[in-house]
């Protein structure tokens, strides 16, 4: 993750997303979890994890997200503005 700092990742928009149900062995205790490619204001994209809301809300394409933290060099984002699908 050396190409990005927390400042670079401050905010972004979900470009695409998926939920992982069959993870690599290192992440088996996290299942299910959501991965997303987040487009940053600079136009660059980064893959990161989405922190699920209290009600289990998932991020959708087009949602605004904010950088929350790094865990084991993986960026985690929280949803700031959901375009919840109906």
Long-range contacts (C-beta under 8 A, 24 or more apart in sequence): 1-70, 1-73, 1-74, 1-75, 4-46, 4-75, 6-67, 6-70, 8-40, 8-42, 8-44, 9-38, 9-40, 9-46, 9-48, 9-67, 9-75, 9-77, 10-66, 10-67, 11-40, 11-41, 11-64, 11-65, 11-66, 11-67, 11-80, 12-38, 12-39, 12-40, 12-41, 12-46, 12-64, 12-65, 12-67, 12-77, 13-38, 13-39, 13-62, 13-63, 13-64, 13-65, 14-38, 14-39, 14-50, 14-59, 14-60, 14-61, 14-62, 14-63, 14-65, 15-39, 15-45, 15-61, 16-61, 17-50, 17-58, 17-59, 17-60, 17-61, 19-58, 34-58, 34-59, 36-65, 36-77, 38-65, 38-75, 38-77, 46-75, 48-74, 48-75, 48-76, 48-77, 49-74, 49-75, 49-76, 49-77, 50-76, 50-77, 50-78, 50-79, 51-76, 51-77, 51-78, 51-79, 53-79, 57-82, 57-84, 60-84, 60-85
